[in-house]
């Protein structure tokens, strides 16, 4: 098991270099924030359009099938499952209410002011089973009309078959939830797939330059972010080594029981924490030895951020997208 290659989420694709790789990281960050913010208060058509845009971007970027099949395939399956469960779920609590006004207001208003005296009824033991009575028992609900003629073919219930019922509200909720899951997760994953960690930190540092006037440590924040992104593969490597060491010992977990198995896993977690702290101390010592006393010294510019023609085209498309979102994308 190789966790560094088997995990499909959050990996950087070095080869092949697509047109998404060549875009400026600041432009891609702006598009990422658009995909994260645009679904807020948007109608279902706009949400579905964002999902379609992400799929089209993946296909046009010529990303290998083995990469996006693991990432987008599992996510689409999960979103379809969420859509199905949300669509058939009840959209509100089942409640019955009594109308405040009578069913026939005209007949109710024409009733006499004084009610006639009720006819005396015989005791129940004269005719306990109502054998000689030919008149059926009146049902007050039968006098109420079932439904009024509708001027249009509008129907709140879209589908009903047995216990399964899909209404307009449940369908709207299902589209909102499933598309939100897909847009938030896959847009972030696509950004990490086509952008190196050094490009991400360089873009964030460049966009945070105005905060220097407020005495914010912009360079320190960027360096910390770079180190944290570089530390993630070390965490996966330590977890992988511990899992392999547990497998080689062939522990019979059924004989251990719950208490002893919990103790073993607690020891593994403690060992993982010790190894990670040791790795962090080694990185700090190596930086001190090489003279990294402050973030501003010994800086290495991994990527030169320059906006090219393709970046300006992407920014123009982004402006058009936000204009359409502000005009037609609101949820009514």
PyMOL commands that set and color helices and strands:
alter all, ss='L'
color gray80, all
select helices_A, chain A and resi 3-6+19-22+25-37+44-60+65-88+105-109+140-143+168-194+197-207+209-214+218-248+253-289+309-328
alter helices_A, ss='H'
color red, helices_A
select strands_A, chain A and resi 157-161+164-167
alter strands_A, ss='S'
color yellow, strands_A
deselect
rebuild
show_as cartoon
